[in-house]
Amino acid sequence: MKIILKNGRILDPSTDLDVIGNVIIEDEQIAEIGDDVEIEEDADEIIDCTGLWITPGLVDMHTHLREPGEDHKETIETGTQAAAAGGFTTIACMPNTTPPLDTPTLIDYILDKASAPGAGGVFVAPVGALTVKNLGEKVADIAALKKAGIVAVSDEGCPTQNALVMTRAMEFCQQLDLPIMAHCEEASLSEGGCMNEGPVSSLLGLKPMPRSAEEIMVMRNCLLALHTDCHVHIMRVSTWGAVEMVRQAKYLGARVTCETCPQYFALTDESMNDFDPNYKTTPPLRTPTDVDLIAQALADGTIDVIASDHSPHADYEVQVPFEEAPFGMVGLESCVGVTLTFLTHPGHLTPLETVRKLSTAPAQILRLEAGTLSPGETPVAQVTLIDPELEWTFDVNKTFSKGKNTPFHGEKLKGKAVWTLCGSEIYRDQSFDEKRSKVNL
């Protein structure tokens, strides 16, 4: 099959390419790309991409698929379908499942389910548990997990409190050349808390989670990364203090990268005045000052990646008093819209840098064959079309994810992924203008 994407704005951060041009996809591979590619009328499909961005398939390095053990929240099938709808062709799934992903058998299970016919057709890159059963006491058999196919290890959901255990894990991962994705939270400070510590938490009478709970662990893990020369990726940076610690660690030569998520540059703790559990996340929503400095850190490159932290929960789990609700929100299908609305259109990020943080940078950090439009660099063609000017309202009732827990329901957004290709699998958003396509049968 031959598909031609013509007259689109090609944005490929892997080669710093930003031109109006054409892309030819043939036999599930990118054959040609550029502003001098000639259009051949014998293609099976020719898509006029005028006004659209042609980007590498997006990569989300922080997704919770909930399988095994919690398929009432999400399944690999529904999660990958949500990923395709959001423009993602590769996602990294977190290990805090039930049981945790701490054995090669469970990694095989994830990979088998992700390749099943009913799944969304996107690549799933498993992240292994850093410790046995996620207890934070004994380092898992990371070598065996890597052989089974993991792309990183993480203490997600169960932040490692013991510095010696984390040091040993970093030493192993440095030898195995495998990154650690670190959940940075000092549990003795945050335990029992449910929102950011500050005037709003005092006003609402809710037990707070101080910013120091995040920043202490960011500092510790950055120092250990410097001492062990292990690549440590700090997940969900939410405070200006954490940003400064990552910036300093990079300056000192530590192999540290980091991510933030849409809620941390789009929302503040002032949004929680209605006690809506959909705003409850960890780390918690911070202050307007934090939001501004997170945007600046994305712009200057201190923050490398925008990740969704897609965290679905069943309706009955969320429809409880605020203090009893679980942490997290869904994000795969709103990530692009929120990012363009709050970062790109206001001028914090250029279109090329936006795509870098949503695709090329996470692919490079996890060493995935993704995040590029260069011919022959990926197993199959991975391409996303984004309509940056499309104005739409996010309706969680029309999403593929089982989880409907999100503060962005009803939010008016500008910018959306409208077409996702991963090999032979194509997702078209219902808003995609069918008149752009010309099919030759």
RADA-V685881 format. One record per run of one state. SS is the DSSP state (hx for helix, st for strand, lp for the rest). FROM is the first residue (numbers start at 1). LEN is the number of residues. Records with the same first field share a line. If there is no record, write none. Layout:
SS = FROM-LEN ; FROM-LEN
//
This chain:
lp = 1-1 ; 13-4 ; 27-2 ; 35-10 ; 49-4 ; 57-1 ; 64-12 ; 86-2 ; 94-10 ; 115-8 ; 130-1 ; 135-4 ; 140-2 ; 149-3 ; 155-8 ; 177-2 ; 183-4 ; 191-4 ; 197-2 ; 205-3 ; 210-1 ; 229-3 ; 235-5 ; 253-3 ; 267-2 ; 275-2 ; 280-8 ; 301-4 ; 308-2 ; 311-4 ; 319-3 ; 325-4 ; 330-5 ; 345-6 ; 366-16 ; 394-2 ; 399-13 ; 423-2 ; 429-5 ; 440-2
st = 2-11 ; 17-10 ; 29-6 ; 45-4 ; 53-4 ; 58-6 ; 88-6 ; 123-7 ; 131-1 ; 139-1 ; 152-3 ; 179-4 ; 195-2 ; 208-2 ; 232-3 ; 256-6 ; 305-3 ; 310-1 ; 329-1 ; 382-12 ; 412-11 ; 425-4 ; 437-3
hx = 76-10 ; 104-11 ; 132-3 ; 142-7 ; 163-14 ; 187-4 ; 199-6 ; 211-18 ; 240-13 ; 262-5 ; 269-6 ; 277-3 ; 288-13 ; 315-4 ; 322-3 ; 335-10 ; 351-15 ; 396-3 ; 434-3
//
